[in-house]
Amino acid sequence: MPITITAGRERSNDQNALYWKMLEIISSETGHSKDELHEFFKQEFLGDKIEVMDKPFIFSRSTTKLKTDEFTKYLTDIRYFIFDKLNFDLPIE
């Protein structure tokens, strides 16, 4: 089932299901839990480096707040990262 992208709308249920399927595949390849991977990718691609009380901190946006086009970019960033690091393609549907 293809994913329909409508700019301005919050991520779709299909996008979210694809994301967690991708995390499941990455988890089976790396041994990291889906929750660990979720936090890692949020920091890697949605994180802003800030300081809190003179300590460096990465503040990550919630994936639930991403618009469909932003979430598509996030999924694409993860796919490229995994291809570069683990040399395999993740599903796009």
N, CA, C and O of each residue as an XYZ file, in Angstrom:
372
protein
N       0.849     -1.182      0.000
C       0.000      0.000      0.000
C       0.889      1.239      0.000
O       1.633      1.446      0.959
N       0.840      2.070     -1.042
C       1.670      3.269     -1.095
C       1.258      4.281     -0.035
O       0.095      4.349      0.364
N       2.223      5.056      0.407
C       1.959      6.086      1.398
C       1.655      7.387      0.672
O       2.407      7.804     -0.208
N       0.556      8.025      1.041
C       0.186      9.302      0.455
C       0.729     10.417      1.325
O       0.543     10.415      2.541
N       1.403     11.375      0.695
C       1.994     12.491      1.427
C       1.173     13.740      1.160
O       0.991     14.147      0.013
N       0.681     14.340      2.231
C      -0.040     15.592      2.142
C       0.638     16.574      3.082
O       0.515     16.463      4.302
N       1.348     17.526      2.519
C       2.090     18.488      3.336
C       1.148     19.206      4.282
O       0.024     19.554      3.921
N       1.622     19.420      5.498
C       0.831     20.144      6.473
C       0.047     19.261      7.424
O      -0.372     19.723      8.485
N      -0.162     17.999      7.071
C      -0.874     17.083      7.958
C       0.131     16.359      8.846
O       1.295     16.195      8.479
N      -0.330     15.928     10.019
C       0.540     15.134     10.884
C       0.799     13.785     10.238
O       0.021     13.314      9.408
N       1.904     13.176     10.634
C       2.283     11.887     10.040
C       1.081     10.948     10.005
O       0.199     11.004     10.861
N       1.072     10.094      9.003
C      -0.056      9.184      8.837
C       0.167      7.907      9.645
O       1.281      7.607     10.074
N      -0.917      7.170      9.838
C      -0.808      5.876     10.514
C       0.054      4.918      9.698
O       0.813      4.127     10.258
N      -0.068      4.991      8.366
C       0.761      4.145      7.504
C       2.240      4.472      7.671
O       3.074      3.568      7.733
N       2.569      5.761      7.745
C       3.957      6.151      7.953
C       4.466      5.624      9.289
O       5.578      5.103      9.374
N       3.666      5.757     10.309
C       4.066      5.294     11.633
C       4.274      3.784     11.646
O       5.232      3.296     12.246
N       3.383      3.042     10.989
C       3.525      1.586     10.921
C       4.798      1.198     10.174
O       5.504      0.275     10.578
N       5.087      1.906      9.083
C       6.314      1.646      8.334
C       7.537      1.923      9.195
O       8.489      1.143      9.187
N       7.522      3.021      9.932
C       8.637      3.386     10.805
C       8.936      2.269     11.807
O      10.088      1.865     11.960
N       7.912      1.776     12.480
C       8.144      0.740     13.488
C       8.549     -0.586     12.854
O       9.272     -1.369     13.470
N       8.097     -0.845     11.644
C       8.561     -2.026     10.905
C      10.050     -1.874     10.575
O      10.819     -2.826     10.705
N      10.449     -0.671     10.146
C      11.857     -0.408      9.871
C      12.702     -0.623     11.134
O      13.770     -1.234     11.079
N      12.211     -0.114     12.267
C      12.946     -0.276     13.523
C      13.054     -1.749     13.910
O      14.075     -2.180     14.446
N      12.002     -2.516     13.639
C      12.029     -3.955     13.922
C      13.123     -4.647     13.098
O      13.854     -5.491     13.617
N      13.229     -4.294     11.839
C      14.255     -4.877     10.966
C      15.646     -4.483     11.441
O      16.539     -5.326     11.529
N      15.831     -3.200     11.747
C      17.133     -2.727     12.225
C      17.480     -3.399     13.541
O      18.634     -3.759     13.773
N      16.490     -3.569     14.400
C      16.699     -4.230     15.685
C      17.202     -5.653     15.498
O      18.118     -6.088     16.196
N      16.610     -6.374     14.564
C      17.031     -7.761     14.343
C      18.452     -7.833     13.780
O      19.152     -8.825     13.985
N      18.877     -6.791     13.077
C      20.228     -6.761     12.508
C      21.277     -6.296     13.514
O      22.431     -6.721     13.446
N      20.885     -5.428     14.446
C      21.864     -4.803     15.335
C      21.824     -5.308     16.772
O      22.811     -5.184     17.498
N      20.692     -5.876     17.191
C      20.549     -6.300     18.577
C      20.075     -5.194     19.505
O      19.868     -5.435     20.694
N      19.901     -3.985     18.982
C      19.362     -2.886     19.785
C      17.844     -2.956     19.766
O      17.245     -3.359     18.769
N      17.230     -2.564     20.868
C      15.768     -2.594     20.935
C      15.180     -1.508     20.032
O      15.852     -0.540     19.677
N      13.924     -1.694     19.676
C      13.244     -0.686     18.860
C      13.194      0.652     19.595
O      13.330      1.704     18.970
N      13.000      0.623     20.914
C      12.954      1.869     21.684
C      14.321      2.559     21.701
O      14.397      3.784     21.602
N      15.397      1.782     21.827
C      16.741      2.366     21.770
C      16.982      3.018     20.417
O      17.505      4.130     20.336
N      16.600      2.322     19.369
C      16.777      2.857     18.021
C      15.922      4.101     17.796
O      16.367      5.062     17.168
N      14.711      4.079     18.305
C      13.818      5.231     18.193
C      14.477      6.474     18.800
O      14.510      7.536     18.177
N      14.996      6.331     20.010
C      15.653      7.468     20.664
C      16.917      7.882     19.917
O      17.182      9.074     19.765
N      17.692      6.917     19.454
C      18.916      7.217     18.713
C      18.606      8.026     17.459
O      19.224      9.063     17.222
N      17.650      7.558     16.651
C      17.344      8.249     15.401
C      16.719      9.620     15.645
O      16.963     10.554     14.882
N      15.918      9.750     16.699
C      15.381     11.073     17.033
C      16.517     12.044     17.318
O      16.513     13.171     16.825
N      17.497     11.605     18.119
C      18.625     12.485     18.429
C      19.467     12.760     17.195
O      19.924     13.884     16.988
N      19.672     11.737     16.376
C      20.516     11.862     15.188
C      19.919     12.816     14.156
O      20.637     13.629     13.574
N      18.608     12.721     13.926
C      17.992     13.456     12.824
C      17.010     14.545     13.244
O      16.677     15.417     12.442
N      16.544     14.507     14.484
C      15.580     15.512     14.940
C      16.086     16.288     16.143
O      15.348     17.075     16.736
N      17.356     16.067     16.506
C      17.893     16.661     17.717
C      18.539     18.014     17.492
O      19.167     18.266     16.464
N      18.369     18.865     18.469
C      19.042     20.164     18.505
C      19.989     20.156     19.694
O      19.592     19.844     20.816
N      21.241     20.500     19.439
C      22.228     20.554     20.520
C      22.076     21.883     21.248
O      22.241     22.958     20.671
N      21.759     21.773     22.527
C      21.587     22.970     23.357
C      22.368     22.768     24.651
O      22.932     21.700     24.891
N      22.391     23.798     25.471
C      22.980     23.682     26.802
C      21.892     23.911     27.832
O      21.073     24.821     27.709
N      21.902     23.070     28.845
C      20.996     23.215     29.970
C      21.862     23.275     31.209
O      22.565     22.317     31.530
N      21.814     24.399     31.907
C      22.633     24.618     33.095
C      24.106     24.316     32.817
O      24.773     23.624     33.586
N      24.585     24.848     31.709
C      25.985     24.724     31.280
C      26.395     23.298     30.912
O      27.589     23.002     30.845
N      25.445     22.425     30.676
C      25.734     21.051     30.252
C      25.188     20.846     28.845
O      24.063     21.252     28.553
N      25.985     20.211     27.957
C      25.461     19.937     26.616
C      24.324     18.916     26.677
O      24.348     17.972     27.467
N      23.346     19.135     25.829
C      22.159     18.302     25.846
C      21.577     18.273     24.435
O      21.598     19.286     23.736
N      21.060     17.124     24.014
C      20.395     17.038     22.720
C      18.892     16.950     22.972
O      18.390     15.983     23.544
N      18.202     17.982     22.530
C      16.746     18.025     22.648
C      16.154     17.545     21.331
O      16.390     18.148     20.284
N      15.388     16.465     21.380
C      14.822     15.869     20.170
C      13.335     16.165     20.066
O      12.591     16.047     21.039
N      12.918     16.552     18.863
C      11.489     16.746     18.622
C      10.793     15.390     18.640
O      11.402     14.359     18.357
N       9.526     15.411     18.973
C       8.723     14.194     18.971
C       8.334     13.838     17.541
O       7.980     14.718     16.756
N       8.398     12.566     17.203
C       7.972     12.143     15.866
C       6.468     12.309     15.692
O       5.987     12.420     14.565
N       5.721     12.327     16.789
C       4.269     12.481     16.684
C       3.879     13.865     16.203
O       2.762     14.052     15.720
N       4.764     14.835     16.321
C       4.473     16.215     15.920
C       4.908     16.520     14.490
O       4.629     17.603     13.976
N       5.590     15.573     13.844
C       6.069     15.808     12.487
C       4.916     15.784     11.491
O       3.976     14.999     11.621
N       5.008     16.652     10.504
C       4.059     16.644      9.391
C       4.449     15.512      8.443
O       5.562     14.991      8.525
N       3.549     15.132      7.552
C       3.799     13.982      6.677
C       5.072     14.166      5.858
O       5.834     13.213      5.691
N       5.318     15.376      5.342
C       6.522     15.591      4.548
C       7.782     15.536      5.411
O       8.816     15.041      4.963
N       7.704     16.038      6.644
C       8.838     15.969      7.569
C       9.123     14.518      7.956
O      10.278     14.106      8.062
N       8.056     13.754      8.165
C       8.227     12.355      8.557
C       8.814     11.549      7.400
O       9.624     10.648      7.617
N       8.410     11.870      6.177
C       8.988     11.212      5.007
C      10.484     11.468      4.942
O      11.256     10.550      4.666
N      10.902     12.701      5.194
C      12.332     13.021      5.205
C      13.047     12.246      6.310
O      14.147     11.735      6.100
N      12.430     12.158      7.474
C      12.990     11.411      8.601
C      13.201      9.942      8.225
O      14.268      9.385      8.485
N      12.197      9.318      7.618
C      12.320      7.920      7.190
C      13.410      7.761      6.134
O      14.163      6.787      6.155
N      13.493      8.703      5.226
C      14.528      8.671      4.187
C      15.917      8.804      4.801
O      16.843      8.098      4.402
N      16.063      9.698      5.762
C      17.350      9.857      6.455
C      17.775      8.550      7.126
O      18.946      8.173      7.069
N      16.836      7.866      7.753
C      17.130      6.588      8.405
C      17.541      5.548      7.364
O      18.509      4.817      7.570
N      16.817      5.477      6.259
C      17.143      4.507      5.200
C      18.562      4.726      4.682
O      19.321      3.767      4.539
N      18.928      5.978      4.400
C      20.277      6.267      3.911
C      21.339      5.931      4.965
O      22.397      5.390      4.644
N      21.042      6.257      6.217
C      21.969      5.968      7.304
C      22.226      4.464      7.396
O      23.375      4.031      7.488
N      21.153      3.670      7.372
C      21.276      2.217      7.491
C      21.985      1.634      6.273
O      22.802      0.723      6.411
N      21.684      2.143      5.095
C      22.380      1.653      3.909
C      23.876      1.949      4.017
O      24.705      1.107      3.672
N      24.214      3.136      4.493
C      25.617      3.520      4.639
C      26.328      2.689      5.707
O      27.458      2.252      5.494
N      25.686      2.468      6.842
C      26.320      1.770      7.973
C      26.237      0.258      7.875
O      27.191     -0.428      8.244
N      25.116     -0.288      7.387
C      24.902     -1.731      7.399
C      24.795     -2.331      5.997
O      24.735     -3.550      5.837
N      24.771     -1.470      4.996
C      24.763     -1.886      3.602
C      23.561     -2.755      3.224
O      23.709     -3.760      2.530
N      22.367     -2.359      3.687
C      21.151     -3.007      3.203
C      20.022     -1.993      3.127
O      19.993     -1.002      3.858
N      19.088     -2.273      2.214
C      17.940     -1.397      1.983
C      16.809     -1.765      2.942
O      16.538     -2.939      3.199
N      16.168     -0.737      3.453
C      14.956     -0.915      4.247
C      13.750     -0.746      3.330
O      13.846     -0.067      2.307
N      12.626     -1.346      3.677
C      11.428     -1.220      2.835
C      10.939      0.221      2.799
O      11.142      0.984      3.743
N      10.294      0.578      1.700
C       9.698      1.915      1.607
C       8.178      1.828      1.644
O       7.501      2.856      1.610
N       7.641      0.640      1.712
C       6.190      0.439      1.842
C       5.927     -0.634      2.853
O       4.771     -0.962      3.118
